[in-house]
C-alpha cells in the first residue's frame, strides 16, 4: 500500500501524503556524524525514503534500527532494506528504550509530531533522549505551512527543553510540502 493510501486510512499515524524528497532526506542526515556512528535509529520510516539516505551515510559496521507503527509500512521497509544492518520493528516510538541494547549515536525522525497528542509526543521525545548518548544528535522535520501552529511551537519548545542546542535548517522548497529540519544535539541530563 502506498503512502497516500496509508494517509487516507490512518492520517494521524501516517502524517504525510507523500514520501520525503531526496533533498529533505539529505537535510535530515547531513548534520549527523553517521560515518562514525555505530547505532542509528529512525522513527517513522514510512516507505524508506530517508532510510536509504541514512544507510548510504552509515559506517559499514553500523546498525540501523527502524521503528514504524504502521505494520504495512514496516513490512515495506523490511522488504526494501533487508539485511543484517537494518532491524525494523513494528512499534511505537515510545517503546524505543525496549528496542535498543544501549546508547545510540543518532535518531532521525519522520514522525507526524503535529498530529500527535501531547502525551504521545512527550513519551516519544522522552524515549529519544533516554536512548541517545550524551553527545548524541536528533533530527526531525516540520512542514513550513504549519510552522506557527500550536503543535509545531510545542515541538520546538520541547526540543529546547531537552537538548543543549537546537538548530533549524533553511526551508527545503523541493519537498512536497516544503519543510525544514530541527537538528538537536547533546540531550540534557535533567530533562523534563
N, C-alpha and C positions, 0 to 999 in steps of 0.2 A: 504494500500500500504506500502511496506517495505522501509527501509532507502535506500538500493541500487537502487530501482526503483525511489524513490524521488530524489536521487542524479542524476540519468540519466535524469530525466525530468527538474530538477531545480538545476544544480550544484552550481551556485553562492549563492542560498538561502539555500541549504542543507549543502554543505561544507564537508560532510563526507560520506564515502561509507559504513561504519559500525557503529553500535551504540558504545558508550563509554563502556569500560570494567568496571567491578566492582572495579578493582584496581584504575582506573582513577577516578571513582565516589567517592571512599574513599578519594583519594588525594585532590579532589576538596572540599570536605566537612569537612575534619579533622581540618583545621586551623580556621574554623568558630565556634563561640560560639552558635551553633544552639539550644542547650539545653535551653538557656535562651532567645533566640530571640522571638519576638512577630510577626514580619512580615519579610518574606524572599521572594526574587524574584529570579526566574530562567528565564534566557533569552535563547531561543532556546533549549527547552527541547527535541526536536526530538520525539522519541517514549517513552521517560521517563526513560531511563537507569540511569540518575543522579537524576531524580525526586524521585525515590524510596529511594535512599541514603539520600537525603535531608529530606524526610518525616520521615525516621527512626530515624534521629538525632534531629528532631524538638521537641520543647516543645509541650505537648498535646494541649495547648490553642493557639498555633501559627497558623498563616495563611500563606500559600504559594501562591504566585501569579506567574503563569507561562505565559510567553509571547512567542508565536510561530507564525511566519509569514506564514508558510505553513499551509493552512486550513486542509489538510488531516492529517498531523502530530498533529495539535492542537486537532482535534477530537479524535485521538487515545489516546492522553494524557487525555482528558476529560473522555473518557470511562474507561481507566485503573485506574485512580485515582479519580473517582467520590466520592465526599464527601464535607462536609461543610468547611473543612480546606484547600481545593485546589480550586483556581479560575484560569481557563485557558482562556486567551484572544488571539484571532487571530489578531495580531497587530505587528507593528514594535517596536523594542527596543527603537527607538527614541520617541515613544508615551508613554513611561513609566511614565512620570510626570502626564499624564492624567489618568493613570490606578491605581495609588495608592492614598490612602487617606492621608497619612502622611509619615514621615521619616521611612525608612526601616533599619533593622539591618544588613542585608547581601544580596548581589547579587551574584549569581552563574551563569556563562555564558558558554554556549556551542556554541556561535555564531561563524561563519566562518570568523574571522577577516581578514585573508589573502585574502579572496575572495571579501571583501567589498571595495567599492570605498571610497576614503578618506573622502568625505563629509558624507557618511553613518556611517563610523567608528567614526568620530567626533561627530555626532549627538547622536549616541548610548552611547558613553562614557560620553558626557555631561549630558545625561539623567540619567545615573547611578550615577554620582557624585551629581546631583541635588536632587535625592531622598534619598541618604544614610545619615544616622545620622552622626554627626561629628566624632564619634568613630566607624563608620561602616566599613565593610570589603567587598572586592570584590575578587572573584576567577574566573579565566578563564584558558583555556589550549591552548597549541600550539603544533603542531607536530614537532618532533625533526628534521625531514628531511628538514623542511622549516625554521628552527630557524634563519638562517643567511640571509634569503631573505629580500628584502627591506620592504615588508608589515609587516613582523614579527618584524623587527627592529623599524619600525614606531610605532607599537603597544606598544612595550616595552618603547619607548621614551614617548609616550602619557600617559602611566601609571605613569611613573616617574614624569611627569609634573602635574599630577592630584592628586597624593597621596603622603603623607609624607613618607611612607615606602612601598617598593615593594620587594618581595622575589620571588625567582624561586626555585621550588622543584627539587629534583633529577628526572631523567627520569623514567617514568612508562613504562618499557620494555614490560610488558604483554599486553599493549593496542595495537590495530592494527589501524593505525601505532603507534609506540612508541611516547609518548607525555610527556610534563612537564606542571606544573601548575604555573601560575603567581598568587601570593597572595598579594593584595594591601590593605593597611589599612589607615584610617584617611584621608578622602578626604580633599584636601587643600581648604581653604576659597577663595583664589584668583586664582582659577584655570583658565586656558585659555578659 
